[in-house]
Amino acid sequence: MTQSRPAFLLIRRLAQFNDEWYADHTLSLEGVNPAGLYASREAAETAARRLSIQTMRGANFDDLEVDEDTDAALTALLDTPGRLDPALREAYQGFQSRQRPLPAWLTDEQLGDLLDRTGLTLFHIIDTRVPAFELALAQSLLALTPGRPPIDLTFDHEDDTGAELDVPRQVIEDSNDPAVQRLNRVTRLFGRRYASGLPV
């Protein structure tokens, strides 16, 4: 009998813009964008932090699709005397006001601290159990697919009865692209499909 083992898929945050703020519906969506596959949660969390810091460096406020709670936490950080040195305060104020990106000179420690203090989430982790050979195969398929091809998708805002959905439902077009098929083989282990992003 083939034994199963834990598998942890790191997926990119997919946030939808709702009038003023971004709303993170990633974990409710069928379509996800994989960023890595790991045999332990610790490895997935370490990768999520590393990739988040890379994504933040030099990013603009809207690039990170900041939600209202994260913005409020950043405001509280800026409003608390003595929490930041003058250079950091100026950098974060310029970022929050959308006047400047996060500076490239910020260290990993400073960006990691900003992650911790604001609760900014750029990646999620979903898990399942799969046979060891399936995990190894899926990891190799991801390694063979460094790019993330765009894929056509739209949103249904109403269910089959015409009632408005709290979280719009993705409608993902089928694709014969070999890269998409490889990514789908990975995401289907977790009951999902590949999607490169969200409709605007």
C-alpha positions as CSV (number, residue, x, y, z in Angstrom):
1,M,0.0,0.0,0.0
2,T,1.3,3.4,-1.0
3,Q,1.8,5.7,2.0
4,S,0.7,9.3,1.7
5,R,2.7,12.2,3.1
6,P,1.9,15.9,3.8
7,A,2.3,18.4,0.9
8,F,2.1,22.1,1.2
9,L,1.4,24.3,-1.8
10,L,2.5,28.0,-1.6
11,I,0.1,30.1,-3.6
12,R,0.3,33.8,-4.5
13,R,-2.3,36.1,-3.0
14,L,-5.1,36.9,-5.4
15,A,-6.9,40.0,-4.2
16,Q,-9.9,41.7,-5.8
17,F,-10.4,45.4,-5.8
18,N,-13.7,46.4,-4.2
19,D,-14.3,50.2,-4.8
20,E,-11.6,51.4,-2.5
21,W,-9.7,48.4,-1.0
22,Y,-8.4,45.0,-2.1
23,A,-10.2,42.0,-0.6
24,D,-8.2,38.7,-0.3
25,H,-10.4,35.8,-1.5
26,T,-7.5,33.5,-2.4
27,L,-8.4,30.6,-0.1
28,S,-12.0,30.6,-1.4
29,L,-11.0,30.5,-5.1
30,E,-10.8,27.5,-7.3
31,G,-8.1,29.0,-9.4
32,V,-4.7,29.5,-7.7
33,N,-1.2,30.6,-8.7
34,P,1.4,28.2,-7.3
35,A,4.7,29.6,-6.1
36,G,6.3,26.5,-4.6
37,L,5.6,23.0,-3.3
38,Y,7.0,21.7,0.0
39,A,7.1,18.6,2.1
40,S,6.8,20.5,5.4
41,R,4.8,23.5,6.6
42,E,8.0,25.0,8.0
43,A,9.7,25.0,4.6
44,A,6.6,26.5,3.0
45,E,6.4,29.3,5.7
46,T,10.2,30.0,5.2
47,A,9.7,30.3,1.5
48,A,6.6,32.5,1.9
49,R,8.6,35.0,4.1
50,R,11.5,35.0,1.7
51,L,9.3,35.6,-1.4
52,S,7.3,38.2,0.5
53,I,10.4,40.2,1.3
54,Q,11.6,40.0,-2.3
55,T,8.1,41.1,-3.6
56,M,8.0,44.1,-1.1
57,R,11.4,45.5,-2.0
58,G,10.9,48.4,-4.4
59,A,7.1,47.8,-4.6
60,N,4.4,50.5,-4.7
61,F,1.4,50.5,-2.4
62,D,-1.0,49.3,-5.1
63,D,1.5,46.6,-6.4
64,L,1.0,44.9,-3.0
65,E,-2.8,45.2,-3.2
66,V,-2.9,46.4,0.4
67,D,-6.2,45.8,2.2
68,E,-7.9,48.1,4.7
69,D,-6.7,46.2,7.8
70,T,-3.1,46.3,6.7
71,D,-3.3,50.0,5.9
72,A,-4.8,50.6,9.4
73,A,-2.0,48.6,11.0
74,L,0.6,50.7,9.0
75,T,-1.2,53.9,10.2
76,A,-1.0,52.7,13.8
77,L,2.7,52.0,13.4
78,L,3.4,55.4,12.0
79,D,1.3,57.1,14.7
80,T,3.2,55.4,17.6
81,P,6.0,57.6,18.8
82,G,9.4,55.9,19.1
83,R,8.5,52.9,17.0
84,L,10.5,53.9,13.9
85,D,13.7,55.8,13.2
86,P,13.2,59.0,11.1
87,A,14.5,57.3,7.9
88,L,12.0,54.4,8.2
89,R,9.2,56.7,9.1
90,E,9.7,58.8,6.0
91,A,10.0,55.6,3.8
92,Y,6.8,54.1,5.1
93,Q,4.9,57.4,4.9
94,G,5.9,57.8,1.3
95,F,4.8,54.2,0.6
96,Q,1.5,54.6,2.3
97,S,0.7,57.9,0.6
98,R,1.4,56.2,-2.7
99,Q,4.1,58.9,-3.5
100,R,7.1,56.5,-3.4
101,P,7.7,52.8,-3.5
102,L,9.3,50.9,-0.6
103,P,13.0,51.8,-0.9
104,A,15.5,49.3,-2.3
105,W,17.8,50.0,0.6
106,L,15.5,48.4,3.2
107,T,17.1,45.3,4.7
108,D,15.4,41.9,4.9
109,E,15.1,42.4,8.6
110,Q,13.3,45.8,8.2
111,L,10.9,44.4,5.5
112,G,10.3,41.3,7.7
113,D,9.5,43.5,10.6
114,L,7.0,45.5,8.5
115,L,5.4,42.2,7.5
116,D,5.0,41.2,11.1
117,R,3.8,44.6,12.4
118,T,1.2,45.1,9.7
119,G,0.1,41.5,9.0
120,L,0.6,42.0,5.3
121,T,-0.1,38.7,3.5
122,L,1.3,38.1,0.0
123,F,1.2,34.3,0.0
124,H,-1.0,31.6,1.4
125,I,-0.4,27.9,2.1
126,I,-2.8,25.1,1.4
127,D,-2.1,21.5,2.3
128,T,-3.1,18.0,1.6
129,R,-1.7,14.4,1.7
130,V,-0.4,12.7,-1.4
131,P,1.7,9.7,-2.2
132,A,5.4,10.4,-2.0
133,F,5.9,9.8,-5.8
134,E,3.1,12.3,-6.6
135,L,4.8,14.9,-4.4
136,A,8.1,14.4,-6.2
137,L,6.5,14.5,-9.6
138,A,4.6,17.7,-8.8
139,Q,7.7,19.4,-7.5
140,S,9.5,18.5,-10.8
141,L,6.6,19.8,-12.8
142,L,6.8,23.1,-11.0
143,A,10.5,23.2,-11.5
144,L,9.9,22.7,-15.3
145,T,7.5,25.6,-15.3
146,P,9.2,28.7,-14.1
147,G,6.9,31.1,-15.9
148,R,3.2,31.6,-15.2
149,P,1.3,31.8,-18.5
150,P,-1.7,34.1,-18.6
151,I,-5.0,32.3,-18.8
152,D,-8.5,33.6,-19.7
153,L,-10.9,33.8,-16.8
154,T,-13.9,35.9,-15.9
155,F,-16.1,36.2,-12.8
156,D,-19.6,35.2,-12.2
157,H,-21.2,37.6,-9.7
158,E,-24.4,35.6,-9.4
159,D,-25.2,32.0,-8.7
160,D,-27.4,29.8,-10.9
161,T,-30.5,31.2,-9.3
162,G,-29.5,34.8,-9.9
163,A,-28.6,35.6,-6.3
164,E,-25.5,37.8,-5.8
165,L,-22.4,35.8,-4.6
166,D,-20.4,37.1,-1.6
167,V,-17.3,35.9,-3.3
168,P,-17.4,36.1,-7.1
169,R,-16.9,32.7,-8.8
170,Q,-14.1,32.3,-11.2
171,V,-14.8,30.9,-14.7
172,I,-11.5,29.5,-15.9
173,E,-11.1,28.7,-19.6
174,D,-9.6,25.4,-20.6
175,S,-6.1,25.6,-22.1
176,N,-4.0,23.3,-24.3
177,D,-0.8,25.1,-23.2
178,P,1.6,22.4,-21.9
179,A,2.7,24.8,-19.1
180,V,-0.9,25.3,-18.0
181,Q,-1.5,21.6,-18.1
182,R,1.6,21.0,-15.9
183,L,0.4,23.6,-13.4
184,N,-3.1,22.1,-13.4
185,R,-1.6,18.7,-12.6
186,V,0.0,20.2,-9.5
187,T,-3.0,22.3,-8.3
188,R,-5.4,19.4,-8.8
189,L,-3.6,17.5,-6.1
190,F,-5.1,20.2,-3.8
191,G,-8.6,20.3,-5.4
192,R,-7.8,23.5,-7.3
193,R,-7.0,24.7,-10.9
194,Y,-4.3,27.0,-12.2
195,A,-5.1,30.7,-12.6
196,S,-2.5,33.3,-13.3
197,G,-4.4,36.1,-11.6
198,L,-7.8,37.8,-11.3
199,P,-9.9,39.6,-13.9
200,V,-9.6,43.4,-13.5
